[in-house]
Amino acid sequence: MIALTVLIIVGVGTLFVVHNARRSVLEDVRASVNMALQLVDAGFAHGAGRQQALQIWLTELGRMEKIRHLRIQVRQSPQSLIDVSRDAPKQAASLAPAWFAWAVTPALTVGEKVVAGSEGEPVRIVIEANPADEISEAWIEARSFLMFMLALAAAVSALVHITLGRAFKSVGHILAGMEDIEQGDYGKRLPHFDLSEFNRISAAFNHMAQALAKSRDENHALTSHSLRVQEDERRYLAQELHDELGQSLSAIKAMAAVLRNIGKEGEPGNLAAQIIMDQCDRLFGVVRGMMRRLHPLMLDELGLIPSLQDLIENWQARHPEIGIHFRLDDRVEECIGSAKIHLFRIVQESLTNVSKHSEAKTVRIELGLTEVGCLLLAIADDGIGFDPALPRTGFGLHGIHERVASMNGRLSLQTAPGQGVSLQITAFSSLKNS
């Protein structure tokens, strides 16, 4: 817009210069023709009407330097034409470029005077002007002004370009910082800017980023604490179910077995004892399922890999229509430390999402170590997928995000409608120190 404005200003200035030059050339040409006509009057009076004296005067007039670009013709009759000019005027050819000459050349200026000859016959004197010299002079003056105007326009454009370039360079830094904040990088800080307005924005941005980083750290600490408390409560409930309810059910079943054995077959007491034993067996299954969902005791006793294998096998038994392929690296067991419960819950939540929402035919799970020693957990399915830009109503993925953040890891989610879902989680293998 600034460049267009400068071009418009230069264009308007050029039109102004051309207009003034055209007017100046026209005035000079008219002045030359008028002066020539006045000289003709003077010469006619000097010659007292004698034809020969008048012709000599007109010839001398045509040779004068100031009017040498005038064509002076004497017509005594349509057949009699005398050209007394020193040189015939040509088209406006001068030092000026063709476009300028075309723009400032006025309409043909012709002066005419009729006088009486020596024998009384009318004599027409025609004076035609050639504005070549005037156009050259006008071009010399206009060229200086146009050069100055172009130089001034170039200087203004360069100054504006440099100034706005500096300003927009600051805007670029600010936009880059905001994009980093959007991606969750709250450690981004903007530099000091020379312009006071942008420097105030930089200070406010840095304060905001610091506040967001502090809030994020506090949220992560609170989330980690909440997850630890939640897992401790689950572990406690699972242990209580195993110790208290499990032992109580075992005792009830044992007493029912004793009553069944001392009674006679077919008696009501014997039948009631058998029913009690069957109910105890059913409750054993319910309790084991609750304990597995609350907290897998196998995770504490045998480790992550056997627990995941047991989780996957039980899930496969409940969903035989979905094929599952998994590869679990035993080396992971040595470096996960307290993060094993998070990995177990992530796999558990992912399998739950697959069974509820994905309509997948195949699921792939891979847990191992990368070449640089990072922990890698990849879960992918071939289901219907979803649009990640749309708002989600559930908390499954949010819980996975929180658990990944508690491990100081990074989560990559790739999905699209009809293209399945792929989760990839990476974290440092030094998790055993967390």
Sequence and secondary structure as in RCSB ss.txt:
>XXXX:A:sequence
MIALTVLIIVGVGTLFVVHNARRSVLEDVRASVNMALQLVDAGFAHGAGRQQALQIWLTELGRMEKIRHLRIQVR
QSPQSLIDVSRDAPKQAASLAPAWFAWAVTPALTVGEKVVAGSEGEPVRIVIEANPADEISEAWIEARSFLMFML
ALAAAVSALVHITLGRAFKSVGHILAGMEDIEQGDYGKRLPHFDLSEFNRISAAFNHMAQALAKSRDENHALTSH
SLRVQEDERRYLAQELHDELGQSLSAIKAMAAVLRNIGKEGEPGNLAAQIIMDQCDRLFGVVRGMMRRLHPLMLD
ELGLIPSLQDLIENWQARHPEIGIHFRLDDRVEECIGSAKIHLFRIVQESLTNVSKHSEAKTVRIELGLTEVGCL
LLAIADDGIGFDPALPRTGFGLHGIHERVASMNGRLSLQTAPGQGVSLQITAFSSLKNS
>XXXX:A:secstr
 HHHHHHHHHHHHHHHHHHHHHHHHHHHHHHHHHHHHHHHHHHHHHHTT HHHHHHHHHHHHT STTTTEEEEEE
EETTEEEE  SS   SS SSS HHHHHHH  S  EEEEEEE TTS EEEEEEEE  HHHHHHHHHHHHHHHHHHH
HHHHHHHHHHHHHHHHHHHHHHHHHHHHHHHHTT TT      SSHHHHHHHHHHHHHHHHHHHHHHHHHHHHHH
HHHHHHHHHHHHHHHIIIIIHHHHHHHHHHHHHHHHHS TT HHHHHHHHHHHHHHHHHHHHHHHHHHH  HHHH
HT HHHHHHHHHHHHHHH TTSEEEEEE GGGGGT GGGHHHHHHHHHHHHHHIIIII  SEEEEEEEE TTSEE
EEEEEE S    TTS    SHHHHHHHHHHHTT EEEEEE TTS EEEEEEEEGGGGG 
